[in-house]
Amino acid sequence: MKYRITHKTEYFYGITVSQCYNLTHLRPRNLPGQQCLGHRLQIDPLPLDLSEHQDFFGNQVSFFSIQQPHQLLTVTATSEVELVTATDDTPPNGNDMPWDMVRARLMEPPTDTERDNRQYVLDSLHAASAPALADFASRSFTPGRPLLEAVHDLMERVHSEFVYDPSFSTVSTPLAEVLANRRGVCQDFAHLAIACLRSLGLAARYVSGYIQTLPPPGQQKQPGADESHAWFSVYLPEAGWHDFDPTNNQVPLDQHVVTGWGRDYADVAPLKGVIFGGDPEHQPQVSVDMERLPEEKPGNN
């Protein structure tokens, strides 16, 4: 199936900004099962510089700078994506192995193909290991339990034991507070699960992207009601990376679009930068539309 995604961000600075420098992670990745068919970035005011590059993690990044005074910055990314996904969300237990065996494998000298995956065992700014997180995870990770089965259980526990509360946290809220209050948003839940896995010596990474939201039965979908989203992946030797979405308690299938991954949010923030001037209390206004495109019908012969 195909989607058109429109991600619009507006910064109302209040006080004039003389110049700014920004990075975006808004172009969906090309992956097995996901292809970015087109991507357009519109920026107002027009940037003096605009370029693209691939970052350390293989994500597509756009850099732009604006060198003229402005009080409003608007960044609109429009992407078309095609997804070809599996038919169910059952973890591939036939490829699974005990989580403690995976941990032991990750402690061995790495092969060239696994070297990059080892970095995801290490702490990062927003997802650092801690004894309290290892203790929370231990209920799911009993000795000898298959890794993907244990991660699935951890995902279900985060979903059931934590309340989705957009008013509770910011990206800088410590995980200790998220754990103590059992509240947060998708970023918090992804960071929490990643830090739990790293606390056990396992490799986990942060995934950023989009998820399509559906309106209640009988209601029209509101413009801008879709969301940028975050979930996590765990590494299973010889079987690769497997995604889990604790916010929605599901293995991502045909409603999730990946823009990038990294150690945590700081590596793949949709838009970040530096400004000179402006109101330090300004807050961006973000809207996302994820429209499913009609399937193309084969022509008559």
N, C-alpha and C positions, 0 to 999 in steps of 0.2 A: 504494500500500500504506500501511497505517496502523501506527504504533508507539505504545506507551505507554512513556514513559521515567521512571524513578524515580531521582533523584539525591539521595543521602543523605550529609550531611557532619556529623561529630561532632567537636567540640573538647573534649578532656579537659584542663582547665587545671591541675589539681593544686592550685594555690593559688587562692583565691577571687578572682573578677573582680567588681568593684563595679558596673561598667556597660560597655556596648559599643555601638558604632555601626558598621553594616555596609551594604555594597552587594552586590547579587547581579546577575549576568547569567545567568539560568537559564531565562527564558522564550524558547522558540524563536521566531524571526522569521517573519512572514508574507511570503512571497516567491513569485515565479513558480515553480511546481513544488513549493512547500512551504506548507502551511497549519497553523497551530497551532489545533487544535480545542478545546483546553481546557488550563488551567494552574492548579495549586493549590500554594501555598507554606505549609508547616506549620513553625512555629518553637516550640521549647521551650527555655527559659521563654517565656511569651507576651510579645511585645514591647509596649512602651508606645506606640510609633509604628510604623506600617507604611504605606508609600505607594509608588506607582509613577510613573515618569516616563520620557520618551524622552530618551536622551542625544544628544550632538552627532552621533554616527554613525547615529542612527536606531534604536539598540538599545533594547529594553525593559529598564528597570532597576528593581529593588525596593530601597527603603531601609527599614531597620528599626533601632530602638534598644531596648535592654533596660536598665532602670534599677534592677534588683534584683540583689543578690549571687547569684552562681552559679558552680559549678565545671564544669558540663557545658552545652554549647550544641549543640542538634541542629537542623539545617535540612534539611528534606525537600521537594524540588520534584518534583511529578508532572505530566507533560505528555502530551497526546495530539497526535500529529502525523500529517498525511497527506502523502505524497510522490507526486508525479507527475513522472517523470523521462524523460530521453532514453533511447533504446534501445541506444546504444553510447557508447564513450568516445573516439571518434576526434575529435581536434581539428578544428574547422571551418576547414580550411586555405583554403577558398574565400574566407573573410573575413580571412585573415591578411595581414600586410605585413612587410617587412624590419624587424628590430628596430632598426637604426640610423635608419631612417626614423621609427619610432615615437618614438625618443629626440629626434629633431629636432622632431617635432610637439609634444612635451611642453615644448620650450624656447620655442615660439612664444607670443605673448600668448593667454591662454586665453579660450575662449568661456564664457558663463555656465554652460552644461551641463557643461563640463569643469573648471571652476575647482576644485570640491571634490576631483577626482581628483588634482590636482597635489600636494596635501599628502602623498600617499603616495610621492612621490619623495624627500621630505626624511627625514633621519635621525630616529630615535626612540630611546627609552631602551634597548631591547633589540635593535634592528635598525639599527645605524649602518653606513654605508658605510666601506670600508677598501681600500687597495691590494691586500692579500692576497686579499680576497674578489673583487675585480674580476679578479684574475689567475686565481682558481679558476674563475670563471664564463666566462672568455674562451674556454676550450676548447669550450664549447657555443655561444657567441655569435660565430661567425665572421662576417666582413663580408657583409652582404646576406642572411643566413639569416632565414627567416620567424620572427617573434617566437614564436608558439605552438609551432612545431617546436623552436626553441632552448630554450624553457622546459621542454618535455617531456623533452628530452635532459638538462637540468640536474636535473630531478626524478629521472630514472633514475640519474644519477650519484650524487646524494646517497643514494639508496636502496641502491645497490650498494657504495659506497665507505665508508659510515658504519655503525657497529654500534649497534643499539638497546640501550642500557644504562641502565636506570633508576637504577642506583647511582652513575652518573658525575656527574650534574649536578643543579643546582637552577635555578630560573628566573633567578637572578642570575649564573650561570656565564658569563663572557665568551665571545663568539663566537670569539675568537682561540684559546681553549682547546679549544672544540668542534672547530674546524678542525684544530688541531694534533694532537689525539688521535683524530679521526675517530670520535667516540662521542657519544651523547646520546639524547634522547627526542623525541617529536613536536614539543614546543615549540621545542626547539633546531633541529630540521631546518626547521621553518617559518621561524624567525627567520633561520637561515643563508641560506635561499633568498631571502627578502625582502631581506636586506642585500646579497646578491650582485646582485640586480636593481637596487637603489638605487645600488649602486656603479657601475653602467653607465648611470645616469640614467633608469631606468625606474620606473614606478609599481607598487608591490606592497603588498598589505595582508594582515593576519593574520586568519584566520578561526577562530573557536572554536565548538565544538559537540560532537557525539557520533558514534561509529561503532559499529555492531553487530559484535560478535565472535562467531564460530562455533566450537563445540567441535570437537576432533579427531573423525574418523569413529568412530562406535560409542560415544562418550562423551556423558554428560549435560552440559548447560550448567549451570555453577555460578552460584548467585545472586550478584549484584554483580560479575560478571566482565566486563561491558561497560565502556567507558571514556569519560570526557570526552576530547576529541581536539582537535587543532589542525592546520591546513593553511594554504595561502596562495592568494591570487588575484593575477593580473597584469592590468593594464589595457591593452586594445587599442582605440585610437580607432575610433569608429563601430561597434565590435562589442561593447563593454562589458567586463565582468570575467569571467575564466575561472579556475576553481579547479583546483588540483593538490595531491595528497597524497603528499609524498615518503616518508613513513613506510611507506606501503603500495604506493607506486609505481603510483598509479592516479588517474584523473580521477574525482572524487566523483560517484556516481550515486545508487543507491537504498539505500545503507547509511549515508549521511552526513546528519546533521541540524544545521542552522546555528542557533546561539543568538545570535551577534553577530560583528561585525568591527570592526577598528580598526587603529591603526598597529602595535601589537604586543600582547603578552599583558597589559601593564599597563592597556590600555584596556578589556579584556573578561574579566578574571579572573572565574571563576564566583562566587567569594565572597571579599570582602576587607573589612577594617575596622580599627577601632582599639579596643583594650581598655584598661581601667584595672585594673591588678593582673594576677594570673595568672603562671604559670611561663613565662619567656621562651623555654624550649626546647620548649614544647608543639608537637605535630604533629597535624594533623587526620587522621581516618580517613574515607576516602571510598569509597562503593560506588555503582555505576551499574548499573541493569538496563534494557535496551532490548528490550522484548518486542514481537515482531511480532504484531499482532492479526489474527484470522481475517477473511477478506474476507466482506462482507455479500452474501448471495445474494438475488437479486431474488425477490419474492413470486410465487406462482402466480396467474395471472389466470383 
